[in-house]
């Protein structure tokens, strides 16, 4: 009887509660949230459905290289294992990676991509969009950079990697956490990766929010965001993303781009996060994605990317040394 009572109590605690509201009556988005998952923006090659069964989701997770690496490194090492060959420094080991181990569950469905439209789960790239991606890969040479500008913005600790900071905000191989602080006139989103902060002023109407965008000549990192409430959802519109960020991806954006995000707190433990990208320069049509932000760790700690980081000078020094040997 005691065991049954304990199990029932645990089940009661696990049930999600209602979405809390702040003093003005709007849903309260305040908290620490995570989007860690092996689900990514686009559908994996060979996977066609957006929604899969639990068994299919488990099979996809087992085939994921990051999950396999974490499982392999969790096992005790054997006497036959050897360190990397001389001259090979290796990369991140599984201790530092935290991508999640399962596909995300969105509205009760196991999802294989964040993109829900187009139905194939791929970016609807235009010819210019495909050229941009090819040019970006050619310009940012990770193995032999000609200078600091040849490295991605996140290699230079300017913004979070893999689209962590948005718009829209994508999960990473670690540090997929966000802290949201909400006040009557603004919402701040602290992005754990690189420790970016998006400060979004919130207005009474959509028209007022759109009128408050800064001049088009200004191109801040993570863009120029303003917001307004639409019923239970906070809507955030972002324009004027920094060109270097827009060229680097993984969400490629031109100076014509508009990203509209919706934050809907569906319970005390979850936010439904949706975003739509409109950019006629790089895409043949608007496209839409959705994910969940789940209650995460109790607090975030500073990600000090610059302090004591010798990566950039060491990468450049290594490239120059390799050139001298040619």
N, C-alpha and C positions, 0 to 999 in steps of 0.2 A: 504493500500500500504506500509506504514511504517513497519507494522508487517511482511508482506511478505518479504520485503527487509531484515529485521533483521534475519528472519529464513533462508533466502538464504545465508546471510553472515555467520551465524553460521554453516551452512552445509559446506560452503567452507572452514572454519577454521578447521572443523572436519576431512576433507579428508586428508589421510596420504600423506606426501610429499616424494620425492626421498631420498634414503639413502645417507647421506653425506659422503664425502671422505676426507682423510687427505692428506698432502702435497705430499706424495709419490704415491698417486693414489689408495691406498687400502681403502676399506670401513672403516669408523671411528666408532668404537664401544664405544667411550667415552660417558659416561652418567650414570644416575641412573636408574636402571631397577628393575622390580618386576616379580615374577612368582607366586604371590598369587592366589590361586584357590582351590576349593575343589577336583579337579582332583588330583589323587595320582599316584604313580609309577605303581601299579598293579590294575587290574580291580576289582571293588567291587563284593562280593559274590552275585550271582543271576543276575548279569549284564553281558551279553555275547557280545553285539556289541561294537566295538570301537567307532563308530560314532552314535549319537542319534539325534533325532529331538529337536527343541527348547522346545516343550511341554514335551518330555521325560526328557530333561535336567532340566527343572523346577521342575518336580516331584522328580527327584533324589536329587536336592538341598533341597527341603522341607523335605525330609526324612533324610538328613544329621544331625547327632546329634549336631555338632558344630553350624550349622546354626540355628537349632531349639533352642539351648541354648541361642544364641545371640538374637533371636527374643523374647524369653520368658523374658529375663532379660531387654529388652528394654521397656517392658510394665510396667506401674506403679504397685508397690507392693500393695497387698490387706491386710486388717486387719487380715485375718486368717493365713497369712504366718508367719512362725516361723523360727528362726535361727537354724543352725545345732544342732544335739543332743550334749550333753556334751561329750567332748573328741574327737569330730570330727572337725578337723581344716578346713575341706573343701579343695578346690583346687582353681585353677584359676577361676575367674568369667569372664563373657563375656567381661568386660571392657578391659582386658589385651589380649584378643585373637583377631587375625585378619587373619583368614585363607582364606578369600574370601568367597563369597556367591554363586558363580556360577561355573559350569564346564568351563574349559578352551576352548577357540576357537583357533584351530590350522589350518592354511591354510583354513579358512572358515568353519571348521567342529567342532561341539561340541564333545569333546573327553572324554571318560570315564576312560582312563588311559594314562599315558605317554608311557608305553610300546606299541609299534606298531608291534613288531615281537619278540616272537611268537604271532600268531594271537589271542590266547586266553587271552592275556594280563597278563600272569603270569610268574614269574621267572622260567626258565627251570632248576630247581635244580637237581643236581646229588644226588646219595645216600650220598656222603660225604657232599654235601651242606645241605641236610636236617639234618644230624647229627650235623653239625656246628651250625645251628640255634637252635636246641634243647639244645646243650651244652652252647651256649651263653646265652640263657634264664635262664638256671639253674645256671650259674656262676654269673650273674649279678642280685643279689637279692635286689630289691628296698625296701622291707619292713623290712628286718633284715640283713643288710650287715655286713659281718664279718670284713671288713676293707675298706679303701677308694678304693682299687683295685677292690672290688666287685661291685662298682657302674660304670655306663656307663661313657665313657670319657666326655660326655657333662654334666653329673652331677658334674663332677670335673672341669668344665669350661675349658677343654682342647681344644675341637673343638665344632663346632655347632651341635645341635641335629638334628635327622631325616634326615641326609645327606645334610644339608644346604650347606656345603662348597664344597662337591663333592670329587672326581669325581663319577658320574655326580651330578650336583647341583640340589637338590630337594627342593620343597616348604615346608614350615613349618606351624605350627599353628599360628605363628606371626613372625615378622621380616623377611619376605620373600623378602628381598631387597638386591640389589647389586650395587656397584659403580665400573665402569670400567674406568681405566685411560690407555690410549694408547700412546706409544712413538714409535719412529722408530725401537727400538731394543727390546721392551718388552711390555707386557700387564699385568697390575695389576688388580686383581678383589678383591675388599673389600667386604667381606660377612658380612652383618649386624649382623647375629646371632653369638654371642661370639666374633665378630669383627676379624675373620680370614682374612688374606690377602694371596691370591695366586699370586706370582710373576712369570710370565711365559716368559722366554726369547724366542724371535722370530727369526728364522733363514731363510736364503734364500731358502733352499730346505728341503725336508723331510729327506734326508740322513744326512744332517748337523744337523738337530734337533735331530734325533735319536742318532747320535754319541755323542751328548752333554749331554746325561743322565749321572747322577752321578753313581758311583760304586754301585752294587747291595747290598753291605753291609749297605748302608745308607737307612733308611726307615723313611722319614719325614712325619709328619701329613699332610694329603691331598695329599701325594704322590710327585713324582718327575715329573714335567710337563715341556715339551718343545713344541714349536709351529712353524708353517710355514703357508704361505698363499697358498691356492689352489683356484685360481680365485677370486671369491667374498667372499670366506669363510676362516676364520681363523681356522686352524686345530690344536688341542692341544692333544698331546699324553701323558698319565700319566702311570707310572710304579712305583714299589717299595713303595706302600702305607704302612703306618705303620701297623704292624700286629694287634695291639689292635683295630685300626679303622676298619681293614678288618674283624675282628671277630665280631664286634659290629653291623655292618649293618647300615641302611637297605639295602645298596648294599654291599653284602659280597664279599670280595676280598682276594685272596691268594697271595703269593709271585710270582706266575706265571701270575697274572692278568695284562691286558692291557686295558685301557679305552681311547677311541678316541672320542673327542668332536669336534663339528663343530659349529662355530658361524657365522651366515649369516645375515647381516643387510638387511632386506627386505624393510624397509621404515625408515622415520625419527623417527617413534614411536615404532618400533618393531624389535627384533632380533629373527630369527628362530634358536633354540638351539637344537642340536641333539647329541646323544652319543651312542656309541656301546661298550659293555662289552664283552671281551674275557677272559675266565678263565676256562681252562679244569679241574681245581681242584674242582670247586663248581657247574659248570653248564654243561649240556649235549651238549650245542651249544652256539655260540655267540648270544647275544640278543641286541635289538635296541630300543631306546626311543627317543621321540621328544616332545618339548614344545615350548612355546613362552616366551620371556622376553619382557615385555611391558614397555613403558616409565613410570617411577615411580615418587616418591616424588622428590622434588628439591634437597634435600641433605640427607645424613645419619648422625645420631648422634652416638656417641660412646656407644657401649653396654659393660658396665663395669661389667663383670661377677664376677670377683674376689673381687674388692674393696667393702668392707663393706658387703660381702656376708657370712652369718653365716650358710648357708644351710648344708654344708658338716659336720662341727662339730656337728650341732644340730641333723642331721640324725643319725650320729654314736652314739652320746650321748643317743638318744632315744632308739636305738637298744640295747645298753648296759644296760640301765635302765630296759627295758622289760625283758632282760635275768636274771637280779637280782630278778625279781618277780616270776620267774618260780619255 
